[in-house]
Amino acid sequence: MAADFVYPDSDLDQSKILLSVLGSFWYRTYDASDQLKSYAIGTAELVAQNHRNVLETVRVMSRFEIPLFHEEHLFPIAIRKSQLNTAATNAVLFDAPEYSFDGQLVFGGAAQSDVFSFPAPTDLARVEKLFNKIAYPTVALSSDIDFFIDTKRHAIVFAENPFENNGFLKRAVTTNGEDDQELVLWGFSGKFDYEWVYRQFAYALGIYLKTSENYKLLMNAVFDSLVRGGLTAKNLDLAVSAVCGIPVVIEPQEKVEVVEYDARGVLVVTDKNVYKYNESVTPVVKPDDIVLGGTQLVRGFEVNEFFVGNSYFANDGAVVRPDVTKYLSTNSYDKIATEVLEDEIILDRSNICPPRRKDLAALALDNSFLSTCFLGDLVFENKEFPLFVNTEHESGYTYVHFPLDGFPADVRRFFDEVHERGVALAKLDKIPCFTDALEYPTISDFPVRGKFGPVYYAADTQKYYEWSSKAEYEEIVRLPVVKKLGTLAHLLDKRKNPSSEPTSENLPEKINPMRFLIENVLRNNVFVVRIDVRALGQNRLGLYNIRHLRQVLPPHTAMIVLFELGAQPDRILAEELVAEDNTNFKGIEPVLDTIDETLVRDNGATLTRLSGTCQ
């Protein structure tokens, strides 16, 4: 938020007080008090500027208080007539939308323009007013009305040529041996970009962007995450807010007062700040709402986390996890819900109806998740498909697969590789990561005499076990042997104690590829940031700056960014763009049709007896 300009800010802004400080003689008696007043004002202006410089020096030491720009209360800008619309100030740029590339423009040359451009100080980012002199100016030009600062070309662009304005005092000079004219503009409340954010702090993060409030916000979000040992939900929201240009609540607590649409977008006014969004967003607050710091006021971006908390459910009144022996969950295991918005714990689906997230249409895994042998992305859609089962596969194990989007060769390779790895795992004597639960020491057949009884020696663990017999060890100590599983079909098998390869009857009929992916692969380690492209603000840093969050994400965590595209609404203001005019027009002449009167004459009714009865 821009700082408010206050006048008078201190005694240095009031000439009468300055003279009274010098003494009553200079203020009341001295005849040339006007000259002395001008001198006092000039000296006070210099002192006030030095005071501002000291305060800026102190603020620069804090990454939270660091100012974006250096402020100069008054400063001179000298321009020359020969500099008008030169290539340096009016060069053709590729990203300038105001040009029509019709074959007449020359790269590196000056474009013809209806405005008047002159060089500006290289670091000048903005200036509010331009005067023709310091004391009692007679010409005042306003920013964004009479001129603006083109920071790309480092130029001041005027609506009218200042050399044709008689209010500016000009002097004759020589430029490259030719006669020229020069005038001095006095800038008021100028802001100079010395790149303090980058030079003081952001250089350490490798984040170099154009100075802005969102740049500072992104830098602080990344720095906070590094200092505090990891990315938090708050810092993630602040970073995404800065990148997308979608403001969130600044103060710790604010009260919404106004939510209105204007000609350029949506305004949300609180008791402390004004937040502006483009016209495509949908507000999620209303007047009198109390909002906390970091809260989104519109629907712009959303963070969806996939974590094991979604797998908890109620069992006889206690909240527990699913059985840890279920290595993969299936769609038939309906206690797991990845689509829940607020409730991390699903108590009972039969008794409650949890609010649902806006559905994800699909998730695509690129080469960041797949090996380099894949040609493109694999897309897991969020809808149910039939599970295809092949019980006569050449490997001798049941082969299963379900529809995925992508190159057909990639889809076939994906399921082939999953099956091959599963077959290799099923043939091993042990399952990695589950050795303690599935593998047991093999003890000797004959005991040796121990201190308190027979001792059986286990060579694989190099330990002694005291049991009265080997049978007692087998029956009491050793847990039931768990069947070693490996293929995808094994893991989807719904039988508790399978003794053979699963068939179609033992497997789920349908499967949701995206849900299957989230529940079994992505949860705990992946979260999705969904960004509505229609809500991006004008002051956004650019979506490519999402990459800077990589340095604060834990190494075992991945972030998937989804850019949700949508049609931009087209609003028409009827009172301005729609014209209506009523005119009269003549209808066609009716066709006359003459009907002879004999065709419509009514000669009356005639009564005739058709039958009767004699009595």
LINVEN-V648352 format. One line per field, one symbol per residue. psi: psi as a letter, one per 20 degrees, with the letter a starting at -180 (. if undefined). A space follows every 10 residues. Layout:
# LINVEN-V648352
psi=???
This chain:
# LINVEN-V648352
psi=pqqqppppha iiiohghghh hhqhghhhgp hlhgghgggh ggghggghgh ghhghhhghh ipihipqhqp ppgpqqopqq hijplrhhik qpqhjoiiqo njiiqppirp qpqiropqqr phiphqpgqp rirgpmqipp pqqjghrron hhilqpoqhq ohijoiippq qprpoljqqr qqqppoppmq ppojlggghh gihhikoorp prhhghgggh gggghghjjr prhghggggh gghiknqrpg rhpqpphpoq paiibppopa ihrppprrii roqjrrqiqp qrpiqpirng qqopqorihi iqrpoliqor rrpiinhqqr hinjipoijp ggoipogohi hqnqpqqpqp hrpppaihhr riiqhaqppo qmrpqqpppo ikqhiiqppq rrpqqaphhg gghghghggg hhghhhirir pqikghhhpq qorqhprrpa hjaqpppohh ilrppoqhrh hhghhggpqp ppppqgrhhg hipiqgmqjr pqahhiqqhr qogggggghi ghqhiqqpop pohhiprhkq hphiihhiih iiqqhjqqpp ppooqqppqo ppohihippp ppqqqprqpq ppoppqhhij pojaqpppph rrpp.
